[in-house]
Amino acid sequence: MASQIAHIVYAKKYFESIDNGKADPDFLDETKIISAQKFNRDEFILGAVFPDIRRIEPSIKRGETHLKFPVVNLDFYGLTSFEAGWKFHLYCDMRREEILNKQNFYDLENTEKLAHIPAKLLEDELVYDEYGNWEKLVHYFRNPPLISLGTVVDKKTFVLWYAILAKYIEEKVTTKTIRVFLSKQPKFSQEIDTIMEAIKLLKENKLIEKTLVMVKDEIIK
């Protein structure tokens, strides 16, 4: 699983693969490629960072956000732009773990601490510059379109989540921005100092940083 900036960067990589005709042939025939090219990309990204909304609302069950699609792959045919992004998030969570396990990442010291949250946040910091138009995305997150989600999440929580994300992504990731981001998440708000210390330890191992940076380039392969 990845954190939010990494998910946005992964989405950018996916768009590039579509534009360059390099999408995975196992999941995208010509009809599906044409369909994917028509996605509203901002709305796709909105969906790609949606599932972790449960971090700010404990009443939302993981199954409601992470088990929506019976099959998780890159076949988005018939889905809305938001739904496709949502499914893409789940695919990337799965694919990221495959990549890291292949590299024996979790055999490296300190990588498994605190449910991998420090490693995820460090990845956000390392890949931030891979996405160029943050200002446009910040504005979009602060004014998200109304998405019909049934009873999964209420409008107030939906708007709040994207407001929190807008604040998090509006500038390069720093100790300060991570602290603010974590302070908005009940599960982690009491562990901020511990998480920050864990990130500091991870930074001492350049192989850890190298492996995390590599994920974005392997995520669509």
Backbone bond lengths (Angstrom), bond angles and torsions (degrees), N, CA, C in turn:
res aa  C-N    CA-C-N  psi(-1)  N-CA   C-N-CA  omega(-1)  CA-C   N-CA-C  phi
1 M - - - 1.452 - - 1.523 109.97 -
2 A 1.312 116.05 148.36 1.461 121.37 -177.61 1.522 110.02 -119.40
3 S 1.322 115.46 169.19 1.457 120.57 173.54 1.530 109.09 -93.10
4 Q 1.326 116.09 -177.43 1.464 119.91 -163.89 1.526 114.97 -71.97
5 I 1.306 117.99 -41.03 1.468 119.84 179.32 1.522 109.95 -65.09
6 A 1.304 116.62 -40.90 1.467 119.63 177.70 1.528 110.45 -61.25
7 H 1.330 117.66 -41.19 1.463 120.17 178.43 1.526 111.45 -61.75
8 I 1.314 117.17 -36.88 1.463 120.81 178.29 1.522 110.42 -67.70
9 V 1.306 116.67 -41.44 1.471 121.08 177.47 1.524 110.31 -64.94
10 Y 1.323 117.43 -40.63 1.466 120.22 176.73 1.531 110.34 -59.71
11 A 1.324 116.66 -41.05 1.467 120.50 178.67 1.522 110.56 -61.81
12 K 1.305 117.03 -40.85 1.465 121.33 176.82 1.527 110.25 -59.88
13 K 1.319 116.25 -42.46 1.466 120.65 178.08 1.529 111.10 -63.50
14 Y 1.315 115.85 -37.29 1.461 119.71 177.66 1.529 110.59 -64.84
15 F 1.324 117.14 -45.33 1.461 120.83 178.43 1.528 110.69 -59.56
16 E 1.313 115.93 -40.62 1.464 119.73 179.00 1.522 110.85 -63.76
17 S 1.317 116.61 -38.04 1.470 119.84 179.70 1.524 110.55 -66.60
18 I 1.329 116.80 -38.58 1.469 121.08 176.97 1.522 110.34 -65.05
19 D 1.332 116.22 -46.64 1.465 121.12 -177.97 1.529 111.88 -64.28
20 N 1.330 115.83 -31.75 1.458 120.52 -177.64 1.529 113.42 -94.47
21 G 1.326 116.07 3.33 1.451 120.07 179.04 1.511 113.81 67.97
22 K 1.340 116.19 27.41 1.462 119.57 -176.30 1.525 112.71 -112.30
23 A 1.321 116.94 17.99 1.461 119.67 179.60 1.523 110.58 -64.93
24 D 1.295 116.17 154.46 1.462 122.50 -177.20 1.535 110.68 -56.68
25 P 1.318 118.86 115.88 1.471 121.60 -177.50 1.524 113.57 -66.66
26 D 1.321 117.83 -17.16 1.463 119.90 179.08 1.525 111.82 -69.13
27 F 1.337 116.38 -24.43 1.451 119.24 -173.62 1.525 113.73 -118.11
28 L 1.323 118.47 -14.27 1.455 120.17 -173.63 1.526 111.96 -128.25
29 D 1.329 116.23 102.45 1.450 118.89 170.84 1.529 107.85 -84.24
30 E 1.326 117.86 -179.80 1.468 120.58 -173.59 1.530 112.18 -59.04
31 T 1.328 116.93 -41.35 1.461 120.64 179.96 1.520 111.03 -61.76
32 K 1.322 115.96 -41.45 1.465 119.99 -178.29 1.526 111.71 -73.43
33 I 1.319 117.25 -32.17 1.460 120.80 176.21 1.525 109.75 -64.34
34 I 1.332 116.12 -45.33 1.463 120.36 178.80 1.526 110.12 -61.10
35 S 1.329 116.47 -41.28 1.458 121.02 177.92 1.523 111.09 -61.56
36 A 1.338 116.47 -44.23 1.461 121.14 -179.29 1.527 111.80 -65.61
37 Q 1.315 116.96 -34.44 1.453 120.86 179.73 1.529 111.78 -65.16
38 K 1.329 116.25 -21.47 1.465 120.50 -177.63 1.529 113.04 -90.24
39 F 1.324 117.13 -2.14 1.460 119.40 179.48 1.523 110.75 -59.10
40 N 1.330 115.78 144.30 1.459 121.27 165.58 1.526 106.09 -73.81
41 R 1.301 117.23 110.42 1.461 120.22 -169.34 1.530 112.95 -70.86
42 D 1.311 116.85 -32.31 1.462 118.50 175.55 1.530 110.25 -65.27
43 E 1.324 116.27 -41.40 1.458 120.15 179.91 1.533 110.75 -69.64
44 F 1.323 117.31 -33.94 1.469 121.88 174.42 1.529 109.15 -59.52
45 I 1.326 116.61 -46.62 1.468 120.60 179.38 1.522 110.40 -65.06
46 L 1.329 116.70 -37.91 1.464 120.48 176.18 1.524 109.73 -55.56
47 G 1.333 115.95 -44.04 1.458 120.44 177.72 1.515 112.68 -69.38
48 A 1.332 116.04 -32.45 1.473 120.29 -176.49 1.522 112.96 -69.48
49 V 1.323 117.25 -19.16 1.471 119.42 177.24 1.530 111.65 -111.47
50 F 1.318 116.43 7.79 1.466 120.09 -177.92 1.528 115.11 -71.97
51 P 1.331 120.79 -45.67 1.469 120.17 -169.50 1.522 115.74 -54.63
52 D 1.324 117.58 -30.33 1.467 119.59 -177.74 1.520 112.89 -81.49
53 I 1.323 117.53 10.60 1.461 122.11 175.34 1.525 111.13 -57.59
54 R 1.311 115.58 -24.40 1.465 119.38 -179.93 1.528 112.31 -63.81
55 R 1.322 116.83 -13.49 1.464 119.80 177.80 1.529 111.85 -66.46
56 I 1.331 117.19 -24.83 1.471 119.10 179.90 1.523 112.66 -104.88
57 E 1.320 117.10 -5.46 1.466 120.87 179.16 1.523 109.28 -138.34
58 P 1.325 116.38 92.97 1.472 121.28 -175.54 1.522 114.59 -58.48
59 S 1.335 118.13 -20.45 1.461 119.66 -178.48 1.527 112.45 -72.93
60 I 1.339 116.77 -16.30 1.461 120.21 177.64 1.526 108.50 -79.11
61 K 1.298 116.29 121.68 1.466 120.51 -177.92 1.525 110.80 -80.28
62 R 1.338 115.80 147.00 1.459 120.19 -178.81 1.524 111.84 -58.01
63 G 1.319 116.26 -37.03 1.451 119.94 179.96 1.522 112.90 -61.21
64 E 1.331 116.97 -28.40 1.457 120.90 -179.35 1.521 112.55 -72.46
65 T 1.317 116.45 -25.18 1.467 119.85 -177.57 1.526 113.32 -110.55
66 H 1.316 117.54 -26.10 1.464 120.52 -173.69 1.530 114.96 -113.04
67 L 1.321 117.09 -1.42 1.461 119.83 179.95 1.527 111.55 -126.01
68 K 1.311 116.58 28.49 1.468 121.19 -176.02 1.530 112.63 -70.06
69 F 1.335 117.05 -36.08 1.464 120.80 -172.19 1.528 110.66 -106.90
70 P 1.323 117.48 124.08 1.469 120.90 -177.91 1.526 112.89 -59.14
71 V 1.335 116.44 -37.87 1.463 122.09 177.92 1.517 108.07 -119.35
72 V 1.318 117.26 128.40 1.466 120.99 -178.24 1.525 109.16 -109.10
73 N 1.328 115.27 107.14 1.460 121.84 177.32 1.527 107.97 -152.78
74 L 1.322 117.24 -163.78 1.460 121.23 -177.91 1.529 112.91 -97.98
75 D 1.303 116.35 19.72 1.463 120.36 176.66 1.529 107.93 -91.96
76 F 1.348 115.83 106.51 1.457 121.33 -176.67 1.529 112.34 -109.19
77 Y 1.310 116.17 13.15 1.461 119.94 -175.76 1.531 110.84 -60.09
78 G 1.330 115.66 130.99 1.457 121.09 178.70 1.510 114.84 87.21
79 L 1.331 117.70 -2.83 1.460 121.46 179.96 1.523 110.66 -95.89
80 T 1.318 116.22 153.61 1.460 120.15 171.08 1.525 108.72 -71.18
81 S 1.307 116.83 168.33 1.466 120.49 178.86 1.527 110.35 -59.50
82 F 1.318 117.13 -42.85 1.468 121.41 179.86 1.522 110.84 -65.02
83 E 1.323 117.15 -45.86 1.468 120.72 179.47 1.522 111.46 -62.54
84 A 1.328 116.29 -38.48 1.465 120.02 178.50 1.523 110.69 -63.48
85 G 1.326 115.72 -43.09 1.472 119.23 177.23 1.516 111.53 -63.25
86 W 1.314 116.33 -40.06 1.467 122.39 177.73 1.532 109.43 -59.26
87 K 1.316 116.23 -49.77 1.460 119.92 179.35 1.521 111.02 -64.02
88 F 1.333 116.65 -36.30 1.460 121.19 178.57 1.528 110.69 -61.56
89 H 1.310 117.15 -39.74 1.473 121.41 176.42 1.521 110.15 -55.80
90 L 1.320 116.40 -47.22 1.460 120.56 -177.59 1.523 111.14 -66.40
91 Y 1.332 116.01 -39.25 1.464 120.23 176.37 1.529 110.25 -61.16
92 C 1.334 116.62 -45.46 1.463 120.22 -177.54 1.523 111.87 -66.66
93 D 1.328 117.18 -36.55 1.465 119.31 175.33 1.525 110.25 -57.04
94 M 1.315 115.81 -45.69 1.466 121.63 -179.16 1.525 111.22 -68.49
95 R 1.310 115.99 -46.46 1.465 121.35 -177.17 1.533 111.39 -65.95
96 R 1.320 116.48 -39.80 1.476 120.39 179.12 1.520 110.70 -59.02
97 E 1.328 117.07 -43.54 1.455 119.96 179.63 1.523 111.48 -65.26
98 E 1.328 116.69 -37.06 1.464 120.03 176.27 1.527 110.38 -60.00
99 I 1.316 116.08 -45.21 1.468 121.16 -178.29 1.522 110.36 -64.00
100 L 1.326 116.83 -47.84 1.463 120.57 -177.19 1.521 111.65 -66.62
101 N 1.315 117.12 -38.83 1.468 119.83 178.45 1.526 111.39 -66.59
102 K 1.317 116.15 -36.62 1.461 120.47 177.92 1.525 110.64 -63.27
103 Q 1.320 116.54 -32.92 1.464 121.86 179.25 1.533 112.92 -88.21
104 N 1.337 116.23 4.92 1.474 121.91 -177.20 1.528 111.26 55.17
105 F 1.309 114.67 36.56 1.466 120.02 -176.26 1.525 112.28 -59.21
106 Y 1.321 116.34 -41.24 1.462 118.99 -175.11 1.531 113.34 -78.20
107 D 1.317 115.80 0.78 1.462 119.43 170.38 1.525 111.14 -83.81
108 L 1.337 116.46 -14.80 1.459 120.99 179.34 1.530 109.96 -77.08
109 E 1.305 115.87 144.78 1.457 121.27 -174.43 1.528 112.31 -60.53
110 N 1.311 115.55 135.49 1.472 125.19 173.76 1.532 114.77 78.58
111 T 1.318 118.52 -1.52 1.468 119.57 -174.70 1.531 113.52 -74.25
112 E 1.319 117.76 -20.93 1.463 119.84 -176.14 1.526 113.66 -98.20
113 K 1.314 116.51 6.46 1.463 119.47 -177.35 1.523 112.20 -68.80
114 L 1.336 115.55 145.04 1.464 122.99 170.34 1.529 112.81 52.13
115 A 1.317 115.58 48.35 1.468 121.99 177.19 1.525 112.33 56.30
116 H 1.326 116.07 32.51 1.474 123.33 176.35 1.531 113.50 69.61
117 I 1.326 117.91 6.58 1.465 120.26 -177.86 1.531 111.97 -59.63
118 P 1.325 121.00 -43.80 1.472 119.71 178.96 1.522 112.96 -58.77
119 A 1.331 117.28 -41.74 1.466 120.52 179.39 1.524 111.15 -64.91
120 K 1.321 116.87 -38.35 1.462 120.66 179.51 1.531 110.72 -64.53
121 L 1.320 116.51 -43.18 1.459 120.56 -179.11 1.528 111.20 -70.40
122 L 1.326 116.65 -35.43 1.463 119.60 175.26 1.525 109.89 -63.73
123 E 1.317 117.60 -39.78 1.459 120.56 176.65 1.523 110.82 -59.87
124 D 1.326 117.11 -42.65 1.470 120.65 176.15 1.523 111.01 -53.81
125 E 1.310 115.36 -46.43 1.472 120.47 -179.15 1.528 111.43 -63.01
126 L 1.316 115.80 -41.34 1.463 120.70 -174.44 1.527 113.27 -72.38
127 V 1.337 117.72 -29.85 1.466 119.90 -174.02 1.524 113.33 -105.42
128 Y 1.308 118.05 1.95 1.467 121.52 -174.43 1.522 112.67 -50.82
129 D 1.316 117.88 -43.75 1.469 121.50 -175.24 1.524 113.78 -70.92
130 E 1.324 116.96 -7.58 1.461 120.31 179.93 1.533 112.27 -71.49
131 Y 1.328 116.20 -20.65 1.467 120.14 179.30 1.524 107.74 -107.87
132 G 1.315 116.62 126.96 1.457 119.23 -171.04 1.513 116.88 -88.83
133 N 1.341 117.89 -43.97 1.455 120.52 -168.55 1.529 112.41 -96.65
134 W 1.323 115.99 62.14 1.460 119.89 -177.92 1.529 111.67 -66.44
135 E 1.320 117.07 -36.36 1.465 120.37 -177.12 1.531 111.60 -58.00
136 K 1.321 116.42 -44.23 1.470 121.04 178.76 1.529 110.73 -63.55
137 L 1.320 116.37 -41.88 1.460 120.43 -178.37 1.532 110.98 -69.01
138 V 1.311 116.79 -37.46 1.465 120.77 176.81 1.523 110.11 -58.95
139 H 1.323 116.81 -46.46 1.460 120.87 178.88 1.528 110.79 -61.10
140 Y 1.318 116.43 -41.55 1.467 121.49 -179.69 1.526 110.82 -63.90
141 F 1.319 116.85 -43.48 1.461 121.15 179.98 1.530 111.18 -65.92
142 R 1.312 116.63 -31.79 1.469 119.54 179.76 1.531 111.96 -77.62
143 N 1.315 115.27 -13.78 1.464 120.78 178.78 1.526 109.38 -135.37
144 P 1.341 117.68 60.14 1.468 120.34 -173.44 1.523 111.61 -69.68
145 P 1.320 117.61 145.24 1.455 120.60 176.10 1.525 110.28 -68.97
146 L 1.302 116.15 156.59 1.459 119.90 177.27 1.521 109.19 -73.74
147 I 1.314 115.96 124.15 1.460 122.14 179.63 1.524 108.38 -116.00
148 S 1.313 117.03 130.70 1.458 120.68 178.92 1.528 109.93 -77.96
149 L 1.330 115.86 114.84 1.463 120.94 -177.52 1.519 112.02 -121.78
150 G 1.315 116.70 11.42 1.459 119.07 -179.38 1.512 110.83 62.95
151 T 1.319 115.89 -130.12 1.471 120.69 -178.20 1.524 112.85 -100.39
152 V 1.335 117.60 8.22 1.466 120.07 -176.17 1.520 111.17 -63.70
153 V 1.332 116.97 -44.25 1.462 120.78 -177.46 1.527 108.83 -151.69
154 D 1.324 116.93 143.87 1.458 119.86 -179.96 1.530 110.33 -85.24
155 K 1.318 116.11 164.16 1.463 122.20 -175.11 1.522 111.59 -60.67
156 K 1.331 117.41 -41.65 1.464 121.20 -177.97 1.524 111.21 -59.70
157 T 1.338 116.22 -45.14 1.466 120.69 -179.83 1.529 110.31 -67.63
158 F 1.319 116.14 -40.24 1.464 121.90 178.67 1.526 110.60 -58.10
159 V 1.321 117.03 -50.98 1.465 121.54 -178.83 1.530 110.73 -64.93
160 L 1.325 116.76 -39.98 1.470 120.89 -179.89 1.524 111.26 -62.70
161 W 1.323 116.88 -43.37 1.470 120.78 -178.99 1.526 111.13 -58.06
162 Y 1.321 115.95 -45.85 1.465 118.58 -177.95 1.526 112.11 -73.70
163 A 1.318 117.85 -26.93 1.465 120.55 173.60 1.531 109.99 -66.84
164 I 1.326 116.11 -40.45 1.468 120.81 177.00 1.527 110.21 -63.97
165 L 1.314 116.32 -43.15 1.463 120.28 179.59 1.522 111.33 -66.36
166 A 1.327 117.10 -39.11 1.466 120.53 178.51 1.526 110.34 -58.08
167 K 1.314 116.13 -42.65 1.468 120.70 178.45 1.525 110.62 -65.38
168 Y 1.316 116.63 -39.87 1.465 121.13 -177.29 1.521 112.14 -67.26
169 I 1.327 117.56 -38.34 1.464 120.26 -173.04 1.530 114.03 -93.23
170 E 1.329 118.50 -4.86 1.456 119.88 -171.61 1.524 113.96 -70.83
171 E 1.333 117.30 -15.63 1.456 120.56 176.03 1.522 110.01 -145.53
172 K 1.311 116.01 166.99 1.461 119.67 -179.07 1.523 110.91 -55.06
173 V 1.307 114.53 146.81 1.457 120.48 -177.48 1.530 110.16 -68.00
174 T 1.315 115.34 128.22 1.461 122.43 177.67 1.531 108.45 -135.58
175 T 1.317 115.37 174.67 1.465 119.31 175.08 1.523 110.42 -56.41
176 K 1.321 116.40 -40.37 1.463 121.17 -178.93 1.522 111.74 -64.76
177 T 1.331 117.18 -47.52 1.469 119.09 -176.93 1.528 111.09 -67.23
178 I 1.320 117.38 -35.11 1.468 119.95 176.87 1.525 110.28 -65.79
179 R 1.328 116.35 -42.81 1.469 120.08 179.62 1.529 111.36 -60.85
180 V 1.306 116.21 -43.95 1.471 119.98 179.17 1.522 110.09 -63.33
181 F 1.334 116.16 -45.00 1.473 121.37 -179.55 1.523 110.67 -59.81
182 L 1.308 117.24 -46.80 1.463 120.97 -179.03 1.528 111.58 -67.37
183 S 1.312 117.11 -32.08 1.468 120.72 -178.42 1.518 112.45 -64.50
184 K 1.330 116.97 -20.13 1.464 121.74 179.68 1.521 112.64 -88.94
185 Q 1.330 116.84 -2.09 1.457 121.61 -176.33 1.533 109.57 -113.49
186 P 1.324 117.24 107.14 1.472 120.84 -175.09 1.523 114.77 -49.29
187 K 1.324 116.67 -38.04 1.464 119.93 -176.24 1.517 112.42 -66.01
188 F 1.343 116.86 -29.02 1.459 120.01 -174.09 1.529 114.12 -113.04
189 S 1.301 118.08 -6.49 1.465 120.97 -172.98 1.525 113.26 -62.95
190 Q 1.337 116.30 -25.12 1.463 119.75 179.87 1.526 112.40 -92.95
191 E 1.322 116.78 -0.34 1.464 120.32 -176.94 1.525 112.45 -119.35
192 I 1.305 116.97 17.13 1.464 120.46 -172.86 1.524 112.28 -58.99
193 D 1.314 117.97 -47.73 1.469 119.98 -178.17 1.529 110.86 -62.26
194 T 1.319 116.47 -39.90 1.461 120.60 179.96 1.531 110.74 -65.62
195 I 1.328 116.62 -41.43 1.460 121.01 179.10 1.523 110.70 -65.63
196 M 1.321 116.80 -41.90 1.464 120.14 -179.35 1.535 111.05 -65.09
197 E 1.305 116.59 -37.83 1.461 119.70 177.59 1.529 110.55 -66.99
198 A 1.317 116.80 -36.89 1.462 121.05 178.35 1.524 111.22 -66.02
199 I 1.330 117.20 -38.44 1.467 121.04 176.60 1.526 109.54 -62.77
200 K 1.303 115.88 -41.63 1.472 120.53 179.05 1.529 110.75 -59.61
201 L 1.303 117.16 -40.93 1.463 121.16 179.06 1.524 111.26 -66.66
202 L 1.325 117.06 -39.86 1.456 120.71 179.05 1.524 111.16 -62.09
203 K 1.313 116.99 -36.51 1.461 121.50 -177.65 1.532 112.75 -66.74
204 E 1.303 115.71 -17.11 1.462 119.57 -179.89 1.526 112.04 -75.18
205 N 1.314 116.75 -14.02 1.466 121.66 -179.47 1.522 109.13 -110.93
206 K 1.311 117.45 106.29 1.464 121.38 -176.83 1.524 112.89 -66.50
207 L 1.330 117.33 -24.43 1.457 119.98 177.21 1.529 110.28 -67.26
208 I 1.321 116.39 -35.48 1.459 120.62 175.89 1.523 109.94 -61.56
209 E 1.314 116.89 -47.90 1.465 120.61 -179.96 1.528 110.94 -63.32
210 K 1.304 116.73 -43.06 1.461 121.12 -179.62 1.527 111.01 -61.02
211 T 1.321 116.64 -42.14 1.458 120.77 -178.73 1.520 111.28 -67.79
212 L 1.315 117.62 -41.60 1.462 121.08 178.95 1.528 111.47 -64.36
213 V 1.303 117.18 -39.51 1.461 121.22 178.68 1.539 110.61 -65.96
214 M 1.309 116.21 -33.27 1.455 121.56 -177.87 1.518 112.70 -65.93
215 V 1.330 117.21 -29.04 1.467 121.04 -173.83 1.518 111.85 -55.36
216 K 1.331 117.62 -44.84 1.472 121.15 -176.56 1.525 112.32 -59.09
217 D 1.326 116.73 -28.97 1.472 120.73 -178.86 1.519 112.93 -85.43
218 E 1.325 116.49 -14.51 1.457 121.14 -178.71 1.518 112.56 -105.88
219 I 1.313 117.39 -11.01 1.464 121.38 -168.09 1.513 113.16 -62.50
220 I 1.338 118.94 -31.35 1.457 121.91 -176.44 1.525 112.38 -100.07
221 K 1.323 117.97 -11.04 1.454 120.97 -178.24 1.519 111.93 -69.60
